[in-house]
Amino acid sequence: MDSGMTLSFRHWNILRCVPFFLLGFFLLIPLQAQAISLDPYPVYDSFHDETAISFFREERPNLFWVNTGVPDAFFNGVNQTSGRPNNLVYTVNGIEYGIRLSRWITDQWRITSTIPFEANALADSSGNTGNVHTVDHFGDIEVGMTYLLDGQRQRGNFIGLDGWYRFATGTNPFTISYPLISSGRGASSEAFGVVMGQRLWNEFSFYESCHYETTQPITLDASNSAGLAAGTFQWPDNVEAEGRVEWDVLQRSQRVVSLFFQYSMRMGGLMTLNGQPLTYGQSFQYDNSGKATPIGTTSQLFWDTGGAVFRVDKEFTAEMDVSYFPSYFIQSTQNIPNAGLLLSLTLIFRPF
């Protein structure tokens, strides 16, 4: 092997470890709490498939809403049934459905599109159990693109650049009666990052990603439904990263059964109104009666996911995920209002 090939090989091995280093840094260092924004779609892409159509569904109980990173003011007027530490419960829940299209137009370029739909509901604090408010609406539609810098997706070894743009097609939280159950952010957003994959011994697959996401500012008037002052509202910028290991436990012809574990995080900057930070529902102090008072202006969120992937044949795959949300392996820098399980299901079709 000549010096040029040796240098390329070394560079590849160094570069493909970068996301592991980033994820390890976030897990092992007790960071100050950072802000988060709304979540990414619960879809894992298989880079092997030339063309894929994915249908996904995720249930979102109370524990999702109190941790996901919306302004604390969004909870005003929502019925709260528990305020004890680590068990903050509101009468709110939802389900997100969606379809994702993925197509490799060349061996290096991939394009994607995601169309989400949300069905969310809550009961208000009037005491009348019949006062249930719902939002059934499309979410923020996303288009994305991936470019492989090196490696081959078919073999599972690659490094590439990845990004997406989300249109503000969902509901605007500041113009509906209860902002908490909005299906959108009210502004467009974009993200850019790196993706990597490795395949070992024809049984184990590794995937890592790291993205930086930013959202456009929103101009509010005094009549906004969140009760915030008029001015410029800014969702926080996010750093989103995940690492996933997948093990093929059974292979029979075209049938493959895989088990996987994934750890994800979202961290970012302040969420502001007219340049001043807003409080989240994630960090509270409690009085003797258990009443919670928001004190946090920054936050961080980690969660782990386990599940199984069932490849029935070359045309159909089903994936079942269970996430413990949120989950902190080392140390949490904030009180967790509530924690528990999130369930999601993805059906993947490969028509070509």
Salt bridges, closest charged atoms under 4 A:
ASP39 OD2 - ARG60 NH2 2.67
ASP45 OD2 - ARG100 NH2 2.94
ASP45 OD2 - ARG110 NH1 3.37
ASP49 OD1 - ARG311 NH1 3.86
ASP49 OD2 - ARG350 NH1 3.55
GLU50 OE2 - ARG103 NH1 3.62
GLU58 OE1 - ARG60 NE 3.24
GLU59 OE2 - ARG57 NH1 3.02
GLU96 OE1 - ARG60 NH2 2.46
GLU118 OE2 - ARG60 NH1 3.74
ASP124 OD2 - HIS133 NE2 2.75
GLU142 OE2 - ARG100 NH1 3.31
GLU142 OE1 - ARG166 NE 2.97
ASP162 OD1 - ARG110 NH2 3.94
ASP162 OD2 - HIS211 NE2 2.70
GLU213 OE2 - ARG185 NH2 3.22
GLU246 OE1 - ARG244 NH2 3.00
ASP248 OD2 - ARG199 NH2 2.67
GLU319 OE2 - ARG244 NH1 3.52
